[in-house]
Amino acid sequence: MADGGGRQRRAFIGSFTAAGGPGIVTAAVAADGGALTALSTLDGVPDPSYLALSPDGEMLYAVSETTEGAVAAYRVTGDKPESAGPPVPVDGDSPTHLAVHAGHVLTANYGSGSVTTVPVRPDGTLAETPSDVLRHTGSGPYAPRQQGPHAHQVQPDPSGRWTVSVDLGTDSVRVCALTDGRLAVHREIALRPGSGPRHLAFHPDGRHAYVLSELAPTVTVCHWDAEEGVLKPLSEAQVLPGAPEGDAYPSGVVASPDGRFLWTATRGEDVLSTFAVEGDGLRLIGTVPCGGRWPRALAESGGLLYVANERSGDVSWFAVDPATGLPRHAGSIEVPAVSCVVLG
């Protein structure tokens, strides 16, 4: 696997330094089979739990998931990320996700229930201060986790016209417009009370989206209207074939590039679930072990699934059966307290 310039592809792996993680790990992606080999580690900011690449693949952005909250930029043209300026405070507590959109880096701040917008300069570095902080409001019925808003994910829609943020605390998804560095809520879509939505993945057709809930082990199929900026829930599917035997906290959701399959990861049960996409619905095909414990994040690349198993401290990869969509464990590397994996 090589990029357009012939350079070997790389993966960037985030971890929780407070729990013994190494920070950001850079790994080579084998051209034959997609295996990962660690190249370097960088302990640049505390708890770089989520990472995102710039569109040209030359910059890497990392949240610092602390109560102070920050985002940092790195150049990744070599085998080890190089700092591209000091971390920028996001005026938010515990940023847990970020995305690059329309010349800005956006962070979802779980603790404070907000989304921060930080301008990106032409050279890929970050402005010294945010241009906006959009504070969510509301709550949900599950008091231990929903006494206030908890923004868990933010990303652009496939058309690039909208920004979508998923809030576990308010059981809702907000569709926002980003204009002159500021976010304005266009619509807020309510999901089932108490479900605790965590992450959203768009279908390659740009007309469907899948919202994975953490407090209820379900995924909600939605219709997405990019012209109007409207997300409409259509149906809900269980991510497990039966009632959980213990804790079950879904974490990651990914659609296959051809749109035939959807995969989810569930912590506690420690499984990957495979769905067949059938129009406006999903059909659960089956589950397989995640290769470790507590799968926090899931990524797809080149017909492989990569899973960040936080509590067993490994990134595992799986070959996907092209006929059934079911993953088969193919290997793993050790990364203590791992939280995410992003492939360039």
Backbone torsions as a table, in degrees:
resi	resn	phi	psi	omega
1	MET	NA	116.3	179.3
2	ALA	-132.6	154.6	177.9
3	ASP	-80.5	-176.6	-174.8
4	GLY	-62.8	-22.1	-179.7
5	GLY	-93.8	6.4	179.3
6	GLY	87.1	-4.5	178.9
7	ARG	-73.2	139.4	178.6
8	GLN	-60.7	139.4	-179.9
9	ARG	-69.0	153.9	-178.8
10	ARG	-131.0	157.0	172.2
11	ALA	-117.7	146.9	177.8
12	PHE	-119.6	129.5	-169.4
13	ILE	-123.0	125.4	177.5
14	GLY	-96.1	157.6	-179.7
15	SER	-154.7	167.0	178.6
16	PHE	-93.9	105.1	-179.8
17	THR	-65.6	-30.5	179.2
18	ALA	-65.2	-19.6	179.1
19	ALA	-107.0	14.8	177.3
20	GLY	99.4	6.9	178.9
21	GLY	-73.0	156.5	-176.8
22	PRO	-82.5	-4.3	-174.3
23	GLY	101.9	-123.8	178.3
24	ILE	-103.6	123.4	177.2
25	VAL	-105.0	131.5	171.7
26	THR	-101.6	131.6	-178.3
27	ALA	-130.0	145.9	172.3
28	ALA	-80.7	143.4	177.5
29	VAL	-105.3	117.3	-176.7
30	ALA	-63.9	138.1	179.4
31	ALA	-65.5	-30.2	-179.5
32	ASP	-109.0	100.6	174.8
33	GLY	100.5	-12.9	173.9
34	GLY	75.0	13.8	179.1
35	ALA	-64.0	149.7	179.9
36	LEU	-102.3	139.2	174.4
37	THR	-130.6	121.2	-177.2
38	ALA	-64.3	135.2	178.5
39	LEU	-108.4	-38.1	-175.3
40	SER	-162.3	163.5	172.3
41	THR	-130.1	153.0	-179.7
42	LEU	-142.5	119.5	177.3
43	ASP	-102.3	74.5	-173.6
44	GLY	-90.0	-39.8	178.1
45	VAL	-136.0	155.3	177.1
46	PRO	-65.9	138.6	171.7
47	ASP	48.7	62.2	174.1
48	PRO	-77.0	76.0	-167.3
49	SER	-79.1	-21.7	177.9
50	TYR	-140.8	143.1	-173.8
51	LEU	-128.6	155.4	175.5
52	ALA	-149.5	140.8	178.1
53	LEU	-94.2	149.8	171.8
54	SER	-69.8	160.3	-178.9
55	PRO	-56.0	-33.5	180.0
56	ASP	-87.0	-1.8	176.9
57	GLY	74.7	9.0	-176.8
58	GLU	-97.0	-13.5	178.7
59	MET	-123.5	144.1	175.0
60	LEU	-120.9	133.7	178.7
61	TYR	-115.9	139.5	-176.7
62	ALA	-133.0	136.0	169.8
63	VAL	-78.1	157.5	166.8
64	SER	-114.6	101.5	-171.4
65	GLU	-81.7	73.6	178.4
66	THR	-125.7	171.3	179.5
67	THR	-65.1	-29.2	176.5
68	GLU	-73.0	-39.3	175.2
69	GLY	72.4	123.6	179.2
70	ALA	-154.8	167.9	173.4
71	VAL	-132.8	142.2	-177.3
72	ALA	-128.5	152.6	-179.8
73	ALA	-117.3	143.0	179.4
74	TYR	-138.0	144.1	171.0
75	ARG	-86.8	135.5	-174.9
76	VAL	-127.6	37.9	177.0
77	THR	-79.7	-16.0	175.6
78	GLY	-107.1	-166.3	-177.8
79	ASP	-84.1	-9.2	176.8
80	LYS	-132.3	129.4	178.2
81	PRO	-56.5	142.1	177.1
82	GLU	-116.8	131.5	-178.1
83	SER	-57.3	136.8	178.5
84	ALA	-118.4	42.4	178.4
85	GLY	123.9	163.4	180.0
86	PRO	-69.0	154.6	175.3
87	PRO	-57.9	144.7	-179.4
88	VAL	-104.3	119.7	175.9
89	PRO	-60.7	138.9	-176.2
90	VAL	-102.5	3.1	-179.2
91	ASP	55.1	41.1	180.0
92	GLY	-153.9	153.4	-176.7
93	ASP	-94.8	126.6	172.7
94	SER	56.6	63.4	173.0
95	PRO	-63.3	124.7	-172.3
96	THR	-114.5	-5.2	-179.0
97	HIS	-157.8	154.8	175.9
98	LEU	-152.1	162.0	179.6
99	ALA	-150.4	155.9	175.9
100	VAL	-104.6	128.0	-175.2
101	HIS	-154.3	124.5	171.5
102	ALA	51.5	47.4	176.7
103	GLY	75.5	21.4	179.7
104	HIS	-141.3	154.3	166.8
105	VAL	-103.8	129.5	-179.7
106	LEU	-112.1	134.1	177.0
107	THR	-118.1	138.8	172.9
108	ALA	-95.6	115.9	-174.1
109	ASN	-99.8	102.2	-173.2
110	TYR	-63.4	-48.7	-173.7
111	GLY	-63.1	-40.5	-177.5
112	SER	-97.4	-4.5	178.0
113	GLY	63.1	51.1	-176.5
114	SER	-143.6	167.1	175.0
115	VAL	-125.3	126.6	-177.3
116	THR	-105.9	141.5	177.9
117	THR	-113.9	122.7	178.6
118	VAL	-120.9	120.5	179.2
119	PRO	-64.2	145.8	175.1
120	VAL	-106.3	127.3	178.5
121	ARG	-73.6	164.6	-178.9
122	PRO	-56.2	-28.2	-179.9
123	ASP	-88.1	6.7	177.7
124	GLY	91.1	-9.4	177.6
125	THR	-76.8	166.8	-175.9
126	LEU	-98.0	146.5	171.1
127	ALA	-62.6	158.6	-174.0
128	GLU	-71.5	-24.1	-178.6
129	THR	-139.6	156.4	175.8
130	PRO	-65.1	153.4	173.3
131	SER	-92.0	-15.4	-178.5
132	ASP	-166.4	150.9	168.9
133	VAL	-133.0	114.0	178.4
134	LEU	-94.9	116.3	-176.3
135	ARG	-97.2	122.0	177.1
136	HIS	-74.2	157.2	175.0
137	THR	-132.9	157.7	176.8
138	GLY	120.0	-178.8	-178.8
139	SER	-157.6	-179.3	178.5
140	GLY	-135.5	176.8	-173.6
141	PRO	-79.2	-16.5	-177.6
142	TYR	-90.3	95.7	-169.9
143	ALA	-56.0	-40.2	-177.5
144	PRO	-61.6	-24.7	-175.8
145	ARG	-125.6	-7.2	-170.5
146	GLN	-129.4	33.9	177.9
147	GLN	-72.6	-17.4	177.6
148	GLY	-156.8	-177.8	-178.1
149	PRO	-70.8	147.6	176.8
150	HIS	-142.0	87.1	178.4
151	ALA	-65.0	123.5	-174.0
152	HIS	-111.7	-23.0	-179.0
153	GLN	-152.7	147.8	173.5
154	VAL	-141.5	139.9	179.8
155	GLN	-162.5	157.3	172.6
156	PRO	-78.0	155.7	173.2
157	ASP	-80.6	166.6	-176.2
158	PRO	-60.0	-26.9	-179.3
159	SER	-77.8	-18.0	-176.8
160	GLY	79.2	4.6	-178.4
161	ARG	-86.1	-24.5	-170.2
162	TRP	-131.1	158.2	169.4
163	THR	-113.3	135.2	-176.1
164	VAL	-119.5	127.5	177.2
165	SER	-122.3	138.0	-176.9
166	VAL	-107.5	127.7	-174.8
167	ASP	-120.9	113.8	-179.7
168	LEU	-68.1	-34.3	-174.3
169	GLY	-75.9	-26.3	-176.0
170	THR	-109.9	5.1	-179.9
171	ASP	52.5	46.9	-176.5
172	SER	-151.6	163.9	173.5
173	VAL	-121.6	130.0	178.7
174	ARG	-104.2	130.4	173.7
175	VAL	-101.2	122.7	-174.1
176	CYS	-125.0	154.3	171.4
177	ALA	-104.0	134.1	177.7
178	LEU	-104.5	113.2	-176.8
179	THR	-133.9	123.7	178.4
180	ASP	51.8	41.4	175.8
181	GLY	79.1	8.2	-179.5
182	ARG	-124.3	142.8	178.3
183	LEU	-98.5	136.4	175.0
184	ALA	-128.7	130.7	-179.3
185	VAL	-69.0	123.2	177.1
186	HIS	-90.7	-46.7	176.2
187	ARG	-151.5	149.3	171.2
188	GLU	-118.5	123.0	-174.9
189	ILE	-104.4	122.3	-179.2
190	ALA	-83.1	136.2	172.8
191	LEU	-111.0	180.0	-174.2
192	ARG	-57.8	128.2	-179.4
193	PRO	-56.3	133.4	178.4
194	GLY	84.6	-1.7	-177.3
195	SER	-76.1	-29.9	177.0
196	GLY	65.7	64.0	-179.6
197	PRO	-59.8	139.4	-174.8
198	ARG	-116.5	-55.0	-177.1
199	HIS	-137.5	156.1	-179.5
200	LEU	-130.1	139.6	174.4
201	ALA	-128.0	136.0	177.1
202	PHE	-88.3	146.1	172.4
203	HIS	-75.5	148.7	178.7
204	PRO	-57.9	-21.2	178.8
205	ASP	-73.7	-9.6	179.5
206	GLY	71.5	7.4	-177.4
207	ARG	-117.7	-2.7	178.0
208	HIS	-133.5	152.7	175.0
209	ALA	-140.6	153.1	-176.9
210	TYR	-125.7	120.5	-178.0
211	VAL	-105.7	116.9	179.8
212	LEU	-92.0	130.0	-179.1
213	SER	-101.3	141.6	-178.6
214	GLU	-91.5	-36.3	-175.4
215	LEU	-84.2	-18.7	171.5
216	ALA	-128.9	127.7	-174.9
217	PRO	-73.6	70.8	-176.5
218	THR	-137.1	162.2	170.9
219	VAL	-128.3	132.5	-178.6
220	THR	-101.9	124.9	176.2
221	VAL	-85.6	130.0	-178.3
222	CYS	-127.3	150.3	168.0
223	HIS	-89.8	136.0	-179.1
224	TRP	-116.2	122.7	177.2
225	ASP	-107.9	100.1	-176.9
226	ALA	-70.5	-26.9	-179.7
227	GLU	-66.4	-43.4	-177.1
228	GLU	-98.4	-11.3	-176.6
229	GLY	67.9	44.4	-175.6
230	VAL	-120.3	128.0	174.5
231	LEU	-108.8	121.5	-176.1
232	LYS	-120.1	114.5	176.5
233	PRO	-64.0	137.1	-177.2
234	LEU	-116.8	-45.5	-176.2
235	SER	-156.0	167.0	-178.0
236	GLU	-134.1	136.9	-179.3
237	ALA	-126.5	142.7	175.0
238	GLN	-75.1	140.3	-179.6
239	VAL	-86.8	-8.3	179.6
240	LEU	-121.3	150.5	-177.1
241	PRO	-72.8	-16.4	178.1
242	GLY	-149.9	-171.7	178.6
243	ALA	-66.2	139.8	179.0
244	PRO	-59.9	143.4	177.6
245	GLU	-79.0	-23.2	178.5
246	GLY	-151.5	-137.8	176.8
247	ASP	-65.9	142.7	178.0
248	ALA	-146.6	105.1	-176.7
249	TYR	-125.1	96.1	177.9
250	PRO	-57.3	148.9	-174.2
251	SER	-131.2	-55.8	-173.7
252	GLY	-118.2	150.7	178.4
253	VAL	-141.9	134.0	-176.8
254	VAL	-142.7	136.1	173.2
255	ALA	-98.3	144.2	178.1
256	SER	-69.9	150.8	-178.3
257	PRO	-58.7	-30.1	179.4
258	ASP	-87.6	-2.6	175.2
259	GLY	78.4	6.7	-177.0
260	ARG	-83.4	-27.0	-173.0
261	PHE	-131.1	157.7	172.2
262	LEU	-132.3	139.0	177.9
263	TRP	-121.9	143.9	173.7
264	THR	-131.1	156.1	173.9
265	ALA	-116.6	142.3	-179.5
266	THR	-131.1	120.4	176.7
267	ARG	-77.1	155.1	-176.5
268	GLY	88.8	-64.8	171.0
269	GLU	-70.2	-26.2	176.3
270	ASP	56.0	54.1	-179.5
271	VAL	-134.4	159.8	168.1
272	LEU	-106.9	132.4	178.5
273	SER	-107.0	139.3	179.0
274	THR	-114.9	127.8	178.0
275	PHE	-116.4	144.9	166.0
276	ALA	-89.4	131.6	177.4
277	VAL	-84.4	120.3	-177.3
278	GLU	-127.1	86.0	179.9
279	GLY	62.6	-119.4	-179.1
280	ASP	-90.8	12.9	-178.6
281	GLY	-134.7	176.7	177.7
282	LEU	-129.1	145.8	174.3
283	ARG	-123.4	120.8	180.0
284	LEU	-70.1	120.7	179.2
285	ILE	-87.1	-43.7	179.9
286	GLY	171.7	176.6	178.1
287	THR	-126.3	153.6	174.3
288	VAL	-136.9	154.5	175.7
289	PRO	-59.8	148.1	-173.7
290	CYS	-82.1	-2.5	179.9
291	GLY	90.4	-2.2	-179.9
292	GLY	-169.1	-145.4	179.9
293	ARG	-129.6	138.1	174.4
294	TRP	65.1	67.1	-179.4
295	PRO	-69.6	105.6	-172.9
296	ARG	-86.4	-30.3	-175.9
297	ALA	-147.5	157.8	-172.7
298	LEU	-140.0	137.4	178.0
299	ALA	-141.4	151.2	177.7
300	GLU	-120.0	139.8	175.9
301	SER	-161.7	127.5	174.2
302	GLY	58.6	37.0	-179.7
303	GLY	78.7	13.6	178.5
304	LEU	-124.1	151.5	171.5
305	LEU	-109.0	136.6	177.4
306	TYR	-117.4	132.0	-173.9
307	VAL	-124.3	127.5	175.4
308	ALA	-92.5	104.3	-178.7
309	ASN	-94.6	100.2	-169.0
310	GLU	-62.7	-51.7	-170.0
311	ARG	-79.8	-24.6	173.3
312	SER	-89.6	-9.4	174.1
313	GLY	67.2	53.1	178.8
314	ASP	-151.2	155.7	166.1
315	VAL	-107.4	118.4	178.9
316	SER	-106.0	148.0	175.7
317	TRP	-124.5	151.6	-172.0
318	PHE	-133.1	132.9	169.9
319	ALA	-80.8	137.3	-176.8
320	VAL	-101.3	127.1	175.4
321	ASP	-66.8	118.7	-175.2
322	PRO	-66.8	-19.4	-179.4
323	ALA	-87.3	-43.5	-174.9
324	THR	-102.7	-19.5	-175.4
325	GLY	80.8	-3.7	-176.6
326	LEU	-75.2	133.8	179.7
327	PRO	-81.4	147.6	174.9
328	ARG	-125.3	124.7	-176.8
329	HIS	-59.7	130.5	-176.5
330	ALA	-122.4	-14.5	179.7
331	GLY	165.4	175.7	179.3
332	SER	-161.4	159.3	170.5
333	ILE	-129.2	154.3	-178.1
334	GLU	-83.5	126.9	171.6
335	VAL	-143.6	100.7	-178.0
336	PRO	-57.5	141.1	175.3
337	ALA	52.3	38.6	-177.2
338	VAL	-67.3	146.1	-176.5
339	SER	-127.5	-27.7	178.7
340	CYS	-160.3	162.6	174.4
341	VAL	-139.3	132.3	-179.7
342	VAL	-126.3	131.7	-177.3
343	LEU	-107.8	133.2	-179.7
344	GLY	-91.0	NA	NA
